[in-house]
Amino acid sequence: MKPLRPLVLAVTTLVAGVLSWAGARLWNSVGSLPGVPAAAPIVLAVIAVVLASAAITLRGRLRAQRERQAGAKGVDPLFAARALVLGQASALVAALVTGVYGGMGVFLLTLSDATASRRGQSLTALFAVIAGIAVMAAGLWLQSVCRLPDDEDEDRDHLVQRR
């Protein structure tokens, strides 16, 4: 599995943000734009905490296993692979969600006739963007924790010495 790059997340967020901003303008001109759910930043923050706790747990267990500490509990490779996939998928979805709420928040801030409720929704969108960035950061950190050490150079040295 190839590592997820931060540039992919940034481009995904930017494209989703621009499309969301344009969609919000179009939707608002046709009818009433739906509001930003109040639970969005809370759900994203919970996901960020779960990913960060998984990264902390795996990092400690892998460090203890590498240092061959007595009583160190090993890490099941399938568990690590599942954690890696969860982190990458969460980061990608968070990039999309962050862009959507960012675009909606920018649109709501630029409304000339913004009511107090729309300003409150733009604040909720801002908190969702911050929580989405936290999910992306936690997903990338979990990915780096689950990364296997590079041993290609050692394999190449052994192959060269055999010939």
C-alpha positions in Angstrom: 0.0 0.0 0.0 1.4 3.4 -0.9 1.5 6.1 1.7 -1.0 8.9 1.5 0.7 12.2 0.8 -0.3 15.5 2.5 -0.4 17.2 -1.0 -3.2 14.8 -2.0 -5.2 15.8 1.1 -4.5 19.5 0.4 -5.6 19.4 -3.2 -8.7 17.4 -2.3 -9.6 19.9 0.4 -9.1 22.8 -2.0 -11.1 21.3 -4.9 -13.9 20.3 -2.6 -13.9 23.8 -1.0 -14.1 25.6 -4.4 -16.9 23.2 -5.6 -18.8 23.6 -2.3 -18.5 27.4 -2.4 -19.8 27.4 -6.0 -22.6 24.9 -5.1 -23.6 27.0 -2.1 -23.9 30.1 -4.3 -26.0 28.3 -6.8 -28.2 26.6 -4.2 -28.7 29.9 -2.3 -29.8 31.7 -5.5 -32.4 29.0 -6.3 -33.7 28.4 -2.8 -32.7 28.2 0.8 -29.2 26.8 1.6 -29.3 24.0 4.2 -27.6 24.7 7.4 -24.3 23.3 8.8 -25.0 20.5 11.2 -24.0 21.3 14.8 -22.7 17.8 15.3 -20.2 17.9 12.5 -17.3 19.3 14.5 -18.0 17.0 17.4 -18.0 13.9 15.2 -14.8 14.9 13.5 -13.1 15.6 16.8 -14.1 12.2 18.1 -12.7 10.6 15.0 -9.4 12.5 15.5 -9.2 11.4 19.1 -9.8 7.7 18.1 -7.1 7.9 15.4 -4.6 9.6 17.7 -5.2 7.1 20.5 -4.7 4.3 18.0 -1.4 5.9 16.9 -0.2 6.3 20.5 -1.1 2.7 21.4 0.6 1.2 18.3 3.6 3.4 18.7 4.2 2.3 22.2 3.7 -1.4 21.4 5.9 -1.3 18.3 8.7 0.5 20.3 8.5 -2.1 23.1 8.6 -4.9 20.5 11.6 -3.3 18.7 13.5 -2.8 21.9 12.7 -6.4 22.9 11.4 -5.4 26.3 10.4 -8.2 28.6 6.6 -8.8 28.5 6.2 -6.7 25.4 2.9 -7.4 23.7 3.3 -7.9 20.0 1.3 -6.2 17.3 -0.8 -8.3 15.0 0.1 -7.4 11.5 -3.5 -7.6 10.4 -4.5 -5.1 13.2 -1.8 -2.7 12.0 -2.9 -3.0 8.4 -6.5 -2.3 9.4 -5.4 0.7 11.5 -3.4 2.0 8.5 -6.4 1.7 6.2 -8.7 3.3 8.8 -6.2 6.2 9.1 -5.9 6.7 5.4 -9.6 6.5 4.6 -10.4 8.8 7.5 -7.9 11.4 6.3 -9.3 11.3 2.7 -12.9 11.6 3.9 -11.9 14.4 6.3 -10.2 16.2 3.4 -13.5 16.1 1.5 -15.6 17.2 4.5 -13.2 19.9 5.4 -13.4 21.3 1.9 -17.2 21.2 1.9 -17.5 22.9 5.3 -14.8 25.4 4.4 -16.5 26.4 1.1 -19.9 26.7 2.9 -18.3 28.7 5.7 -16.6 31.1 3.3 -19.9 31.6 1.4 -21.8 32.2 4.6 -19.2 34.8 5.7 -19.5 36.7 2.4 -23.3 37.0 2.5 -24.2 40.6 2.7 -27.6 39.9 4.4 -26.2 37.3 6.8 -28.4 36.8 9.8 -27.2 35.8 13.2 -28.1 32.2 12.5 -26.0 32.2 9.3 -23.1 33.7 11.2 -23.5 30.9 13.8 -23.4 28.4 11.0 -20.2 29.9 9.6 -18.7 29.5 13.1 -19.8 25.9 13.2 -18.3 25.4 9.8 -15.0 26.9 11.0 -14.9 24.4 13.9 -15.7 21.6 11.5 -12.7 22.7 9.4 -10.4 22.7 12.4 -11.6 19.3 13.5 -11.2 18.0 9.9 -7.6 19.2 9.8 -7.1 17.3 13.1 -8.5 14.1 11.6 -6.2 14.5 8.6 -3.2 15.1 10.9 -4.1 12.1 13.1 -4.6 9.9 10.0 -1.2 10.8 8.6 0.4 10.3 12.0 -1.2 6.8 12.3 0.1 6.1 8.8 3.7 7.0 9.8 3.5 4.9 13.0 2.4 1.8 10.9 5.2 2.3 8.4 7.6 -0.6 8.1 11.3 0.2 8.3 13.0 0.3 4.9 15.2 -2.8 4.5 15.6 -2.7 0.7 19.1 -1.4 1.1 20.1 -4.4 3.3 18.5 -6.8 0.7 20.5 -5.2 -2.1 23.7 -5.4 -0.2 23.2 -9.1 0.4 22.4 -9.7 -3.3 25.5 -7.8 -4.4 27.7 -9.8 -2.0 26.4 -13.1 -3.2 27.2 -12.4 -6.9 
